[in-house]
């Protein structure tokens, strides 16, 4: 899948639409999800043009990957959720219902998050 420069996170990164920013550094931007599914629901996106984890893990440079994942941990610590716990999640593709085709990690926290994957359909 080709990267689409008109996706919503690309527009946020270019400052064309607003976001509720919690962190920014050389490699990443983190902001609150517009439709939170847990009391704390933060998205961390790399600044580079990657469609998903599949693209990012294959094509991003080592420094970029390290910088991005350091930012994920930093954001969780800054949000104050490291002690009680949190979950990170990255959707890739159709089966995972990825909505926005710019790689992002969700940080879910702020309540007991239950089992890992909902077990309704096998
Ligand atoms: P995905 O299914 O692609 O992993 O998740 C995309 C996430 O982006 C969803 O949780 C959705 O609520 C969030 N989202 C979609 N549009 C916007 C937006 O314009 N601003 C913010 N902050 N989050 C968005």
Backbone and ligand atoms as CSV (ligand in chain L), in Angstrom:
chain,resi,resn,atom,element,x,y,z
A,1,UNK,N,N,0.846,-1.205,0.000
A,1,UNK,CA,C,0.000,0.000,0.000
A,1,UNK,C,C,0.881,1.254,0.000
A,2,UNK,N,N,0.574,2.157,-0.915
A,2,UNK,CA,C,1.321,3.431,-1.007
A,2,UNK,C,C,0.910,4.368,0.124
A,3,UNK,N,N,1.848,5.144,0.628
A,3,UNK,CA,C,1.523,6.124,1.662
A,3,UNK,C,C,0.652,7.239,1.065
A,4,UNK,N,N,-0.421,7.597,1.775
A,4,UNK,CA,C,-1.341,8.649,1.318
A,4,UNK,C,C,-1.085,9.918,2.140
A,5,UNK,N,N,-0.527,10.941,1.485
A,5,UNK,CA,C,-0.190,12.179,2.208
A,5,UNK,C,C,-1.408,12.954,2.711
A,6,UNK,N,N,-2.590,12.530,2.291
A,6,UNK,CA,C,-3.814,13.207,2.747
A,6,UNK,C,C,-4.453,12.500,3.945
A,7,UNK,N,N,-3.797,11.464,4.495
A,7,UNK,CA,C,-4.407,10.818,5.670
A,7,UNK,C,C,-4.401,11.797,6.852
A,8,UNK,N,N,-5.299,11.529,7.798
A,8,UNK,CA,C,-5.560,12.498,8.870
A,8,UNK,C,C,-4.331,12.752,9.752
A,9,UNK,N,N,-3.503,11.728,9.982
A,9,UNK,CA,C,-2.326,11.940,10.832
A,9,UNK,C,C,-1.238,12.722,10.083
A,10,UNK,N,N,-1.179,12.568,8.771
A,10,UNK,CA,C,-0.248,13.389,7.976
A,10,UNK,C,C,-0.659,14.861,8.094
A,11,UNK,N,N,-1.956,15.125,8.078
A,11,UNK,CA,C,-2.445,16.510,8.214
A,11,UNK,C,C,-2.142,17.057,9.605
A,12,UNK,N,N,-2.282,16.199,10.626
A,12,UNK,CA,C,-1.942,16.624,11.996
A,12,UNK,C,C,-0.445,16.936,12.077
A,13,UNK,N,N,0.381,16.060,11.500
A,13,UNK,CA,C,1.838,16.284,11.535
A,13,UNK,C,C,2.223,17.581,10.823
A,14,UNK,N,N,1.503,17.933,9.770
A,14,UNK,CA,C,1.802,19.179,9.039
A,14,UNK,C,C,1.164,20.397,9.706
A,15,UNK,N,N,0.400,20.164,10.771
A,15,UNK,CA,C,-0.238,21.267,11.482
A,15,UNK,C,C,-1.468,21.813,10.765
A,16,UNK,N,N,-1.999,21.053,9.822
A,16,UNK,CA,C,-3.174,21.516,9.066
A,16,UNK,C,C,-4.468,21.318,9.829
A,17,UNK,N,N,-4.470,20.307,10.713
A,17,UNK,CA,C,-5.604,20.169,11.619
A,17,UNK,C,C,-5.053,20.007,13.036
A,18,UNK,N,N,-5.833,20.477,14.029
A,18,UNK,CA,C,-5.307,20.498,15.392
A,18,UNK,C,C,-5.312,19.117,16.054
A,19,UNK,N,N,-4.517,19.004,17.100
A,19,UNK,CA,C,-4.567,17.806,17.937
A,19,UNK,C,C,-4.277,18.250,19.366
A,20,UNK,N,N,-4.618,17.392,20.295
A,20,UNK,CA,C,-4.328,17.655,21.702
A,20,UNK,C,C,-2.975,16.998,22.016
A,21,UNK,N,N,-1.917,17.778,21.793
A,21,UNK,CA,C,-0.552,17.237,21.829
A,21,UNK,C,C,-0.074,16.961,23.256
A,22,UNK,N,N,0.565,15.808,23.450
A,22,UNK,CA,C,1.164,15.527,24.754
A,22,UNK,C,C,2.690,15.450,24.681
A,23,UNK,N,N,3.237,15.219,23.493
A,23,UNK,CA,C,4.694,15.097,23.382
A,23,UNK,C,C,5.098,15.265,21.921
A,24,UNK,N,N,6.274,15.880,21.726
A,24,UNK,CA,C,6.835,15.943,20.377
A,24,UNK,C,C,8.352,15.910,20.496
A,25,UNK,N,N,8.991,15.155,19.630
A,25,UNK,CA,C,10.452,15.179,19.548
A,25,UNK,C,C,10.844,14.968,18.094
A,26,UNK,N,N,12.130,14.727,17.883
A,26,UNK,CA,C,12.643,14.606,16.520
A,26,UNK,C,C,11.940,13.506,15.716
A,27,UNK,N,N,11.542,12.436,16.428
A,27,UNK,CA,C,11.038,11.258,15.721
A,27,UNK,C,C,9.549,11.068,15.785
A,28,UNK,N,N,8.894,11.717,16.736
A,28,UNK,CA,C,7.500,11.343,17.004
A,28,UNK,C,C,6.647,12.509,17.472
A,29,UNK,N,N,5.346,12.298,17.324
A,29,UNK,CA,C,4.342,13.198,17.885
A,29,UNK,C,C,3.332,12.320,18.616
A,30,UNK,N,N,2.920,12.760,19.810
A,30,UNK,CA,C,1.916,12.008,20.572
A,30,UNK,C,C,0.776,12.950,20.931
A,31,UNK,N,N,-0.438,12.429,20.817
A,31,UNK,CA,C,-1.625,13.262,21.094
A,31,UNK,C,C,-2.769,12.362,21.551
A,32,UNK,N,N,-3.762,12.983,22.201
A,32,UNK,CA,C,-4.912,12.224,22.692
A,32,UNK,C,C,-5.777,11.768,21.528
A,33,UNK,N,N,-6.260,10.530,21.633
A,33,UNK,CA,C,-7.195,10.022,20.628
A,33,UNK,C,C,-8.492,10.829,20.701
A,34,UNK,N,N,-9.043,11.139,19.537
A,34,UNK,CA,C,-10.256,11.978,19.471
A,34,UNK,C,C,-11.477,11.233,20.022
A,35,UNK,N,N,-11.400,9.925,20.039
A,35,UNK,CA,C,-12.532,9.116,20.495
A,35,UNK,C,C,-12.013,8.052,21.472
A,36,UNK,N,N,-11.652,8.496,22.687
A,36,UNK,CA,C,-10.936,7.604,23.603
A,36,UNK,C,C,-11.737,6.369,24.009
A,37,UNK,N,N,-11.055,5.239,24.033
A,37,UNK,CA,C,-11.711,3.983,24.424
A,37,UNK,C,C,-11.384,3.596,25.855
A,38,UNK,N,N,-10.460,4.314,26.470
A,38,UNK,CA,C,-10.119,4.111,27.882
A,38,UNK,C,C,-9.891,5.504,28.479
A,39,UNK,N,N,-9.872,5.629,29.818
A,39,UNK,CA,C,-9.686,6.964,30.414
A,39,UNK,C,C,-8.458,7.689,29.870
A,40,UNK,N,N,-7.391,6.944,29.641
A,40,UNK,CA,C,-6.217,7.511,28.957
A,40,UNK,C,C,-6.046,6.743,27.653
A,41,UNK,N,N,-6.074,7.467,26.553
A,41,UNK,CA,C,-5.920,6.839,25.224
A,41,UNK,C,C,-5.109,7.824,24.374
A,42,UNK,N,N,-3.828,7.508,24.257
A,42,UNK,CA,C,-2.893,8.390,23.555
A,42,UNK,C,C,-2.376,7.669,22.316
A,43,UNK,N,N,-2.205,8.416,21.243
A,43,UNK,CA,C,-1.630,7.882,20.010
A,43,UNK,C,C,-0.216,8.432,19.853
A,44,UNK,N,N,0.714,7.560,19.500
A,44,UNK,CA,C,2.079,8.001,19.202
A,44,UNK,C,C,2.343,7.668,17.739
A,45,UNK,N,N,2.732,8.693,16.964
A,45,UNK,CA,C,2.971,8.484,15.531
A,45,UNK,C,C,4.403,8.906,15.196
A,46,UNK,N,N,5.048,8.160,14.299
A,46,UNK,CA,C,6.364,8.610,13.839
A,46,UNK,C,C,6.203,9.788,12.885
A,47,UNK,N,N,7.227,10.607,12.783
A,47,UNK,CA,C,7.152,11.743,11.858
A,47,UNK,C,C,7.344,11.303,10.404
A,48,UNK,N,N,7.961,10.148,10.216
A,48,UNK,CA,C,8.185,9.646,8.860
A,48,UNK,C,C,6.902,9.108,8.237
A,49,UNK,N,N,6.976,8.908,6.923
A,49,UNK,CA,C,5.802,8.488,6.139
A,49,UNK,C,C,5.749,6.951,6.075
A,50,UNK,N,N,5.075,6.339,7.049
A,50,UNK,CA,C,4.942,4.882,7.085
A,50,UNK,C,C,3.474,4.523,7.233
A,51,UNK,N,N,3.042,3.579,6.422
A,51,UNK,CA,C,1.621,3.214,6.395
A,51,UNK,C,C,1.203,2.472,7.667
A,52,UNK,N,N,2.085,1.587,8.139
A,52,UNK,CA,C,1.724,0.757,9.292
A,52,UNK,C,C,2.999,0.153,9.875
A,53,UNK,N,N,2.832,-0.680,10.897
A,53,UNK,CA,C,3.984,-1.353,11.505
A,53,UNK,C,C,4.718,-2.198,10.472
A,54,UNK,N,N,3.991,-2.730,9.510
A,54,UNK,CA,C,4.626,-3.561,8.482
A,54,UNK,C,C,5.649,-2.735,7.694
A,55,UNK,N,N,5.232,-1.555,7.274
A,55,UNK,CA,C,6.074,-0.631,6.526
A,55,UNK,C,C,7.209,-0.095,7.427
A,56,UNK,N,N,6.845,0.311,8.646
A,56,UNK,CA,C,7.815,0.916,9.568
A,56,UNK,C,C,8.927,-0.068,9.931
A,57,UNK,N,N,8.544,-1.287,10.268
A,57,UNK,CA,C,9.539,-2.273,10.711
A,57,UNK,C,C,10.462,-2.682,9.571
A,58,UNK,N,N,9.971,-2.563,8.337
A,58,UNK,CA,C,10.783,-2.948,7.172
A,58,UNK,C,C,11.666,-1.805,6.686
A,59,UNK,N,N,11.133,-0.598,6.712
A,59,UNK,CA,C,11.788,0.503,5.987
A,59,UNK,C,C,12.375,1.628,6.840
A,60,UNK,N,N,11.991,1.721,8.091
A,60,UNK,CA,C,12.534,2.809,8.916
A,60,UNK,C,C,13.976,2.488,9.329
A,61,UNK,N,N,14.751,3.534,9.574
A,61,UNK,CA,C,16.132,3.353,10.021
A,61,UNK,C,C,16.187,2.988,11.502
A,62,UNK,N,N,17.334,2.461,11.906
A,62,UNK,CA,C,17.494,2.024,13.292
A,62,UNK,C,C,17.289,3.143,14.300
A,63,UNK,N,N,17.845,4.301,13.995
A,63,UNK,CA,C,17.708,5.445,14.915
A,63,UNK,C,C,16.257,5.887,15.034
A,64,UNK,N,N,15.592,5.815,13.899
A,64,UNK,CA,C,14.181,6.225,13.831
A,64,UNK,C,C,13.308,5.263,14.644
A,65,UNK,N,N,13.578,3.978,14.507
A,65,UNK,CA,C,12.809,2.970,15.253
A,65,UNK,C,C,13.084,3.120,16.751
A,66,UNK,N,N,14.354,3.270,17.099
A,66,UNK,CA,C,14.696,3.428,18.520
A,66,UNK,C,C,14.064,4.697,19.085
A,67,UNK,N,N,14.185,5.800,18.336
A,67,UNK,CA,C,13.629,7.073,18.798
A,67,UNK,C,C,12.133,6.988,19.002
A,68,UNK,N,N,11.474,6.316,18.075
A,68,UNK,CA,C,10.016,6.196,18.166
A,68,UNK,C,C,9.620,5.403,19.410
A,69,UNK,N,N,10.225,4.221,19.595
A,69,UNK,CA,C,9.799,3.398,20.737
A,69,UNK,C,C,10.255,3.976,22.073
A,70,UNK,N,N,11.337,4.715,22.093
A,70,UNK,CA,C,11.690,5.444,23.320
A,70,UNK,C,C,10.605,6.471,23.643
A,71,UNK,N,N,10.079,7.097,22.611
A,71,UNK,CA,C,9.014,8.087,22.823
A,71,UNK,C,C,7.765,7.429,23.391
A,72,UNK,N,N,7.437,6.225,22.923
A,72,UNK,CA,C,6.244,5.533,23.448
A,72,UNK,C,C,6.391,5.331,24.961
A,73,UNK,N,N,7.529,4.816,25.395
A,73,UNK,CA,C,7.748,4.609,26.830
A,73,UNK,C,C,7.744,5.917,27.604
A,74,UNK,N,N,8.375,6.935,27.027
A,74,UNK,CA,C,8.433,8.251,27.668
A,74,UNK,C,C,7.019,8.815,27.869
A,75,UNK,N,N,6.210,8.720,26.837
A,75,UNK,CA,C,4.842,9.260,26.912
A,75,UNK,C,C,4.052,8.536,28.004
A,76,UNK,N,N,4.199,7.226,28.080
A,76,UNK,CA,C,3.478,6.473,29.118
A,76,UNK,C,C,3.940,6.899,30.509
A,77,UNK,N,N,5.252,7.063,30.683
A,77,UNK,CA,C,5.754,7.505,31.996
A,77,UNK,C,C,5.236,8.896,32.321
A,78,UNK,N,N,5.271,9.793,31.338
A,78,UNK,CA,C,4.787,11.169,31.562
A,78,UNK,C,C,3.291,11.187,31.883
A,79,UNK,N,N,2.561,10.228,31.330
A,79,UNK,CA,C,1.116,10.148,31.607
A,79,UNK,C,C,0.853,9.553,32.987
A,80,UNK,N,N,1.911,9.043,33.636
A,80,UNK,CA,C,1.781,8.540,35.007
A,80,UNK,C,C,1.178,7.151,35.100
A,81,UNK,N,N,1.313,6.352,34.023
A,81,UNK,CA,C,0.642,5.059,34.021
A,81,UNK,C,C,1.608,3.875,34.123
A,82,UNK,N,N,2.896,4.165,34.265
A,82,UNK,CA,C,3.871,3.075,34.262
A,82,UNK,C,C,3.690,2.130,35.447
A,83,UNK,N,N,3.323,2.689,36.593
A,83,UNK,CA,C,3.227,1.844,37.777
A,83,UNK,C,C,2.017,0.919,37.716
A,84,UNK,N,N,0.849,1.462,37.387
A,84,UNK,CA,C,-0.367,0.638,37.371
A,84,UNK,C,C,-0.473,-0.211,36.113
A,85,UNK,N,N,0.085,0.268,35.033
A,85,UNK,CA,C,0.097,-0.522,33.808
A,85,UNK,C,C,-0.645,0.127,32.661
A,86,UNK,N,N,-0.315,-0.352,31.493
A,86,UNK,CA,C,-0.959,0.147,30.271
A,86,UNK,C,C,-0.780,-0.895,29.178
A,87,UNK,N,N,-1.466,-0.687,28.082
A,87,UNK,CA,C,-1.358,-1.601,26.936
A,87,UNK,C,C,-1.013,-0.789,25.708
A,88,UNK,N,N,-0.082,-1.289,24.897
A,88,UNK,CA,C,0.146,-0.656,23.595
A,88,UNK,C,C,-0.384,-1.582,22.512
A,89,UNK,N,N,-0.844,-0.953,21.429
A,89,UNK,CA,C,-1.450,-1.723,20.346
A,89,UNK,C,C,-1.195,-0.996,19.027
A,90,UNK,N,N,-0.890,-1.767,18.003
A,90,UNK,CA,C,-0.744,-1.197,16.658
A,90,UNK,C,C,-1.522,-2.069,15.691
A,91,UNK,N,N,-2.481,-1.494,14.997
A,91,UNK,CA,C,-3.258,-2.229,14.009
A,91,UNK,C,C,-2.565,-2.152,12.654
A,92,UNK,N,N,-2.529,-3.283,11.976
A,92,UNK,CA,C,-2.026,-3.299,10.594
A,92,UNK,C,C,-3.058,-3.994,9.712
A,93,UNK,N,N,-3.576,-3.260,8.748
A,93,UNK,CA,C,-4.375,-3.895,7.705
A,93,UNK,C,C,-5.820,-4.183,8.059
A,94,UNK,N,N,-6.447,-4.890,7.134
A,94,UNK,CA,C,-7.895,-5.103,7.155
A,94,UNK,C,C,-8.356,-5.941,8.340
A,95,UNK,N,N,-7.700,-7.048,8.594
A,95,UNK,CA,C,-8.169,-7.918,9.683
A,95,UNK,C,C,-8.078,-7.226,11.038
A,96,UNK,N,N,-7.159,-6.280,11.163
A,96,UNK,CA,C,-7.011,-5.552,12.430
A,96,UNK,C,C,-7.849,-4.267,12.442
A,97,UNK,N,N,-8.597,-4.009,11.357
A,97,UNK,CA,C,-9.460,-2.814,11.267
A,97,UNK,C,C,-8.656,-1.524,11.392
A,98,UNK,N,N,-7.472,-1.487,10.804
A,98,UNK,CA,C,-6.707,-0.229,10.809
A,98,UNK,C,C,-7.496,0.830,10.055
A,99,UNK,N,N,-7.726,1.969,10.724
A,99,UNK,CA,C,-8.525,3.047,10.118
A,99,UNK,C,C,-7.648,4.096,9.448
A,100,UNK,N,N,-6.571,4.456,10.118
A,100,UNK,CA,C,-5.741,5.562,9.622
A,100,UNK,C,C,-4.428,4.979,9.085
A,101,UNK,N,N,-4.149,5.188,7.792
A,101,UNK,CA,C,-2.975,4.551,7.181
A,101,UNK,C,C,-1.668,5.321,7.373
A,102,UNK,N,N,-1.422,5.701,8.624
A,102,UNK,CA,C,-0.119,6.232,9.045
A,102,UNK,C,C,0.196,5.487,10.335
A,103,UNK,N,N,1.349,4.795,10.380
A,103,UNK,CA,C,1.670,3.965,11.540
A,103,UNK,C,C,1.464,4.727,12.848
A,104,UNK,N,N,0.822,4.074,13.797
A,104,UNK,CA,C,0.629,4.672,15.117
A,104,UNK,C,C,0.514,3.571,16.150
A,105,UNK,N,N,0.932,3.903,17.362
A,105,UNK,CA,C,0.770,3.020,18.516
A,105,UNK,C,C,-0.255,3.660,19.439
A,106,UNK,N,N,-1.229,2.852,19.826
A,106,UNK,CA,C,-2.195,3.295,20.839
A,106,UNK,C,C,-1.613,2.989,22.220
A,107,UNK,N,N,-1.764,3.909,23.159
A,107,UNK,CA,C,-1.486,3.628,24.572
A,107,UNK,C,C,-2.821,3.697,25.303
A,108,UNK,N,N,-3.247,2.554,25.821
A,108,UNK,CA,C,-4.502,2.472,26.584
A,108,UNK,C,C,-4.153,2.350,28.062
A,109,UNK,N,N,-4.841,3.094,28.902
A,109,UNK,CA,C,-4.564,3.029,30.343
A,109,UNK,C,C,-5.680,3.719,31.115
A,110,UNK,N,N,-5.551,3.614,32.441
A,110,UNK,CA,C,-6.467,4.355,33.311
A,110,UNK,C,C,-7.560,3.500,33.915
A,111,UNK,N,N,-7.600,2.233,33.557
A,111,UNK,CA,C,-8.526,1.284,34.185
A,111,UNK,C,C,-7.990,-0.124,33.935
A,112,UNK,N,N,-8.629,-1.114,34.602
A,112,UNK,CA,C,-8.288,-2.507,34.324
A,112,UNK,C,C,-8.671,-2.787,32.874
A,113,UNK,N,N,-7.707,-3.236,32.075
A,113,UNK,CA,C,-7.931,-3.382,30.635
A,113,UNK,C,C,-8.436,-4.768,30.240
A,114,UNK,N,N,-8.601,-5.656,31.201
A,114,UNK,CA,C,-9.165,-6.967,30.882
A,114,UNK,C,C,-8.209,-7.829,30.069
A,115,UNK,N,N,-8.784,-8.878,29.482
A,115,UNK,CA,C,-7.981,-9.833,28.703
A,115,UNK,C,C,-7.420,-9.194,27.452
A,116,UNK,N,N,-6.494,-9.880,26.824
A,116,UNK,CA,C,-5.724,-9.250,25.757
A,116,UNK,C,C,-6.513,-9.025,24.471
A,117,UNK,N,N,-7.220,-10.046,23.995
A,117,UNK,CA,C,-7.973,-9.915,22.738
A,117,UNK,C,C,-9.374,-10.442,22.986
A,118,UNK,N,N,-10.383,-9.675,22.549
A,118,UNK,CA,C,-11.762,-10.111,22.746
A,118,UNK,C,C,-11.989,-11.403,21.964
A,119,UNK,N,N,-12.601,-12.356,22.654
A,119,UNK,CA,C,-12.650,-13.709,22.111
A,119,UNK,C,C,-14.050,-14.054,21.626
A,120,UNK,N,N,-14.619,-13.198,20.762
A,120,UNK,CA,C,-16.001,-13.427,20.342
A,120,UNK,C,C,-16.082,-14.235,19.041
A,121,UNK,N,N,-15.148,-14.021,18.133
A,121,UNK,CA,C,-15.174,-14.723,16.851
A,121,UNK,C,C,-13.868,-15.490,16.707
A,122,UNK,N,N,-13.945,-16.747,16.329
A,122,UNK,CA,C,-12.703,-17.513,16.175
A,122,UNK,C,C,-12.390,-17.714,14.708
L,1,LIG,P1,P,-6.639,2.573,14.015
L,1,LIG,O1,O,-7.916,1.770,13.891
L,1,LIG,O2,O,-6.174,3.080,12.674
L,1,LIG,O3,O,-5.580,1.802,14.761
L,1,LIG,O4,O,-6.974,3.790,14.950
L,1,LIG,C1,C,-7.140,5.098,14.502
L,1,LIG,C2,C,-7.455,5.946,15.712
L,1,LIG,O5,O,-7.360,7.300,15.324
L,1,LIG,C3,C,-8.860,5.750,16.287
L,1,LIG,O6,O,-8.752,5.375,17.655
L,1,LIG,C4,C,-9.528,7.115,16.109
L,1,LIG,O7,O,-10.377,7.469,17.175
L,1,LIG,C5,C,-8.334,8.056,15.995
L,1,LIG,N1,N,-8.590,9.248,15.195
L,1,LIG,C6,C,-9.178,9.294,13.974
L,1,LIG,N2,N,-9.221,10.564,13.518
L,1,LIG,C7,C,-8.611,11.334,14.462
L,1,LIG,C8,C,-8.340,12.742,14.564
L,1,LIG,O8,O,-8.652,13.542,13.692
L,1,LIG,N3,N,-7.714,13.159,15.697
L,1,LIG,C9,C,-7.345,12.291,16.692
L,1,LIG,N4,N,-6.733,12.822,17.762
L,1,LIG,N5,N,-7.580,10.971,16.634
L,1,LIG,C10,C,-8.212,10.487,15.533
